[in-house]
Amino acid sequence: MKDVKMRLIVAGSKILVCCLLVGLLMALAACSGDEDPIRVDLSKRHTLVAPRQVEAITYAYLPQYSHTTSYERHSQLIEYLRQTTGLPLRQIFPDTFDEHIKMVARGEIDISYSNPSVYLQLADAGAAAFARIVEPSGKPDFRGQIICRRDNTSIRKIEDCKGKRWIAVDPGSAGGYLFPLGLFYDHGISRGDFKAVDFAPGPGGKQEKVVLAVQVGAYDIGTIRKGTLDVVAGKITQGAIRVLAETRAYPGWVYASRKGLDPKVVSLIAEAMFALDYTNKAHHSILSNAGIRGIIPAKDADYDPVRELADKLGLRE
């Protein structure tokens, strides 16, 4: 029995020695070459944080078109405003009309560029109109359009839209929904008279989606703001779309400042906007790229005709 215990002790000692040798070899391998060991003092710690974006005045264009189109149309204007005012402006991109409205209300969008229908909701949240645009037509107002396929012979006049499938831009769209709804109303057609009323799905690019949905025949009619067909000309089959009717003109797109924004900031931006001159070569590029002829002063009362329309249609509380 004593011999057995002795053999076990010897065997265990051999295993322990082997383990120590393996550990020593591994340590030597890890410390190969001329590298010196690095002593780490775990008592000294520094908390890492993600880099923060520089504080800036945020500028957002209502996402009627894709984010790419929104950026391309307004990047020159924003750069001009940065250089002229010395303010750090940054363009941000809400995905939907509803998100845009909520971000203004939460103070996350300082300068909003929106249609007059959305502006009514922004004003209810405390935003204030300070500028409005002059359209490429040279007038400070714009219209909505009802479109259909050129080869759709069943639709020749507004009354023919009754019972058809209608795709609109967004419930908050002015030219793409509110104005055409008012035109249908004036012709004795209510929303319930259509076979279907749907809105362009997903974020951004809503005007384009309406035109494409009509072109492929997914809907009989669509409603868009006047000027959209020029913007999407490269994305649709030329001559495939027919404009059935246009609405009356309403006050154009509006710049509004969020509630609580420093009036000095608003004044600097407004002055820079009003100084843009379409006949100036450098300014012409900025304005034409944004689809704007000029920017003029605005006040909240300018949008009363839109309020009256929304009230007539029962769209305001």
N, C-alpha and C positions, 0 to 999 in steps of 0.2 A: 504493500500500500504506500509505504514511504517512497519507494522508487517511482511509483506512478505520479505522485504529487510533484516530485522533483522534475520528472520529464515535462509535466504540464507547465511548471514554472519556467523551465528553460525555453520551451516552445513559445510561451507568451512573451518572454524577453526578446526572442528573435523577431516576433511580429512587431513589437514596439519599436525595436531598432530599425526595422525596415520602413515603418511609417515615418519615423523621424528623418531617415535618409531621403525618402521620397519628398517630404515637406521641404527639406533643405535644398534639394535639387530644384524644386519648383520656385522657391524663393530666389535662388541664384539665377534661374532663368528669367524671372521677372525683373531682376536688377542687373540684367546683362549690360554689357557695354560700359560706358563711362557715366551713365546717368546717376545723378545723386538722388537719393530719396527725398521726397517733398514732405515736409512736416505740415500737417493740417491742424490748425487750432479751431476746433469746433465750438469754442466758447465765443468766437467772433463771427456773427452772422449779419447778413444784409438782405433785406427783403426786396426781391425783384418785382417790378410792376411793369405792365404793358405800357409802351409809349402812348401818350395822349395826343389827340389832335390839337393843333394850335387853335385857340379861341378865335372865332371869326363870325362875321355877320353872315347868316345863312340865307341863301337865295334859292327859291324853288319855283319851277315852272310846272303848273298843273299837268299831270302826265297824260295829255291828250294823244301824244305820239310816243314812240319808243324812247327809252332813255338815251339811246345813241342819237336819235334825231333831236331830242331836247338839248343834249350837250352841244351838238354841232350848231344848233340855231342860236344858242345864247352864250357860248364860251367867249366870243369876241366882245360882246357887250359887258360881260362880267369883268374881263381883263381891263376894258376901258374904264369901268367904274372903279376898279382897284387903283389904277394909275392916277385917275383924276381926283378921287376923294382921299386917297391914302389909307382907305379902310381895308382891312383884311376880309374880303368877301369870299365865300365858298359856295358853289352850287351843290345842292343836295337833291336826291331823286326819290320822292315818295312813289310807291307802286300804284296807288289807286287815288281816285278823287277823295274818297272817304278818309284815307290816311293823310292826305294833304290837309284836309280841313282840321282833323284832330291834331296834327302837328303844329298848325298855326295856333290853335286854341291852347296847346300845352307850352307855347313859347319856343318850340324847336325850329320853327321857320320864322325868320325875322322879316324878310321881304317876300311876299307872295305875288306871283304873277298868275292870275286866274281869269276864267271867264266870268261874266256878270252873274250867272246863276249861282255859281259857287261863292262868289263874293257876298251874296246876300247872307249866306250861312257864316262866312267869316266875320261880317259886320255884326251879326248877332252874338259872336264870341268876343267882340271888342276890337276887332281889326278896323283900320281906317283907310279909306281910299285916298291916295295922294297923287296918282298919275294914271293916265289912260293912254292907249296907243292910237295912232292914226294908221289905218289899214293901208296896205299897198295901193288900194283904190284912191287914196288921198282923203278918205272920209274917216271920222272918228267913230264909226259904227260898223256893224257887220250883220250878216244874215245866215240863216240856216238853209239847207237844201234837202229836198226829197229826191232820192235817186232810185233808178231801177235799171235792169239790163236793157240795152238798146233794142234787143230783139224780142222783148216782152210786149206783144201786141195787145195783151189784155188790160194794160194800164196806159191810158191816154190822158186822163185828167185826175184831179185829186180825189174826186168821188169814187173812182175806180179802186182806190186803195182799201176801201171797206171790205172786210173779210179776208184780207191778205196777211201774209206773215211779214212782220216789221222788225228789223233790228236797228236799235238806236245805240248811240255811243255809251251813254252812262246816265243814270237818273239825275246826276248833277251837271250834265252837259247842257250848255245853252243852245248853241247852234245845232248840236247833234241830238237834242231831245226836246228841251223846253220850247224853243221857238217853233219847231215843226208841230209839236202838240197843240200849240196855240193856233196854228194855221189849220190843222184838222178840225179843231173846235169851231173855228169860224165858218167851216164848211159843213157843220152839222155832224161831225164824226168824233166820237169819244173813244177813249182808250179801249173800252169794252167791245167796240165794233170790229176789232181786228181778230184774225184767227189766232195770232200769237204776237206778243210784244216781248222781245228779248233784248238784252244788252250785251255789248261786246265783252267776251270773257277775259279773265286774266289781267295781269298788270300791264300798264302802258300800252302804247300802240293801238288804242281803241278806234281812232278814226280809220286807220289803215284796215283794221279787222272788219269794220262795217263795209267798206268798199269791196274788200275781197270776198266777204260772205255773199254779197249781192252778185258779184261777178260770177261766182261758181254756182249760183242758183240755190244756195241754202235758204235764202230769204227772197221774198218778192220785191220788197222795198227796203231802203235804208235811209237814215237821216244823218247828215254830217254838217259841219260848219262850211260856209262858202270859202273856197281856197284850198280845201283838202285835196281835191283832185289834182291840183298842181303839185302839191307836196308828194303825192304817191304816184305820180305819173310814171316813174320808172319801175313800179311794182305791179302795175296792172296792164292788161291788154289794151292797147290804144283803141279808143272808139267803142269799147265794150259797155261803157256806162252812159246812161242818159239822165240829164237833170230834168225831173218832172216839174218841179216848182221851187220857188224861193220864198222865204218868209219876208216880212217887213224888216226894216233895219232897226237894230237896238244898239244901245251904247256898247262900245268895244271893250276889249280885254283891259283889265285894271291891275295896277300895282297897289298893294295894300301893305301897311306895316302892322305888325302884331301889336296887341295891347301891351303897353308898357315900354315899347322900344324908345330909346332916347330920341327926342325930337330933333336934336342936333344931327344925329346920324341920318334921320329921314330927310332933313333939309339938305345935307350934303349930297345924298344920292339923288334927290329930286332935281337939284340944280344941275348936276352932271347930266342927268337924263334930258332935261329941257334944253341943254346946250347942244345936243346932237342935231346936226344939220344935214339933211339928205343931199344937199348940193355939194357938201364938203367931201372930197374924194375918200379920205380915211373914214369919215363917219358913214358914208354911203355903204361901204362894205359891212360895217357893224350892223347897220339897220336892215339892209336888204337880206343879210344872212339870217336875221331873226324874223324875217317876214313882217317887218315894221317900217312904216314910212316916217314916223316921228313919234315923239312922246310929249304929251301936253298935260297941264294940271287937271286934276279931277277932285271932285268932292262926293260925299256919300249921296247927296240928293240927285246926282246925275243918273243914278240907277233906279229911281222911282218907277220908270216905265217897266222895268223888269219885275219889280215888286208887284206892280199892278197886274201883270200877266200871271205871275205865280198865284196871286190871290184869286184871279178869275178862274184858274184851273184847280183851285182848292189844294194847292201844294204847300201852302204855308199855314202854320198853326196860328 
